[in-house]
Amino acid sequence: MINYLNKQTPLTIAMWDFSWLKCSHPGGSFADLPRCVAEAAERGYNTLRIDAFPHAYVQPQWHFKPQGLNRRFPTWGDVLLPDGYTVDVRRKVIELADLCRKHGIWLALDTWQSFDIIGPTLPKGGMIEPDQEEKVCRDWSAAWAKALRLMRDDGVLERAAWVAPLNEVPLFLGAMMRSVKVSDPEVRHEGQTHFRADLPELDALFQRVNTWLGEDVKAEIARDGIPMAYSALGAENYGARVTDIYDVADIHFMPDVLLGDDDKAALEKAGKNASKFTLHDGGMNDYDLALYSAAWDRALRRNYGAMLNLAHDYAREALARTVLPSGKRLAAVLTEPYGPCNFPDHPEVSWEAYKDWNGDAARIFAGYDYAGLSLSNHAEPLFSLWCDVEWQRRSNLYICSAVTS
């Protein structure tokens, strides 16, 4: 590990995404925000990566529709009120920043809300045509800049570790761009672990997109000395996809467990497509979760050495792609790890093998020159994994003690 830019320590990052706000309604997992932030500090986190909802920050109120009412297990952004939840986003972000100031925690400001930002302006069919790309991206950047000016006045930027214009740009924006669909028809996701070097035209396309997304944001935060981050989908050539206005590469690594034929067959007995990469597939609702848990644990134990090698390879190869043509090296952080992306949080599913893998993978990445790490995509109050205080505290202590320079 290396120290994060001007923070003089590696970042230990809790990935609170958009759930911190959407689940803050009465009865939600973040309803008691002061307690949640205090618990993050107790577990050794010095940074929370959140959706700052820039498009909603400038509105007097924002309404979230109900989500997850009939699901067997929780997932990100659940709104468990039948009529949804209306909230003053600006007031809540200010409250979170004040709580973080009290506990010495920084905020990594990002957003997942691509459709809410640009959805009303998309043409019929929801695709961005090539001649619309620059306007969409610059409008996006301008919306961020407007919110950032308010965040400065509100004291929020004083806690900022970085600002990222958009989470996982190739997924959240690329999926809506006609030119991306034509250039690369393959469906990509966070579980992709191998780089492809045969699409230089796609690198050039995303370099333009990331420049348009970032220029107004960078101009706004440069005066505060806040770094700007590129939030990647995973196995990308980061240095070829951004320009020198970026300072940080947020590298995601969420592979599913490696499987032999017997492992695949065992998982498929738990439910259709249980042996394949899953994001937020409602089909998991129908799984035999006890069978899934046993089959997943068995596959992980059986292929553990190969999984650890995969983590080493990815950690090393990702760093090799963080150098820009100018010679500037992006600081590397990992905020969405270590897989699987969607692990069902249910009494019939054990977290023990999952914790072994995520903890060992974090220790592997801590041996390389990363400036910040998360422990898991599920390490937040929404999930029962949060209850294991010592697992998180010890892991974060290890990350901070692994500084090499």
Disulfide bonds with the S-S distance in Angstrom:
none
